[in-house]
Amino acid sequence: MTRSPKEDAVVQRILADPELQGILGDPDMQKVLRACQVPGVLSKYMNDKVFGPKIQKLARAGLVQLHP
């Protein structure tokens, strides 16, 4: 599968950011991201002291989308 230039830029940004790599590789964070697919769960984690900032960083990097 061929990536678009925009997708390549996202991949390069992830590879260049050890913090993003750590967040994406964290098994607990992966569980949280799966849980956030259920309506209403995201707000719980956005207010969490540990997971909220991580979700926000992923959103700023364009890796997750936050919908109200």
Secondary structure, 3 states (H helix, E strand, C coil): CCCCHHHHHHHHHHHHCHHHHHHHHCHHHHHHHHHCCCCCHHHHHHCCCCHHHHHHHHHHCCCCCCCC
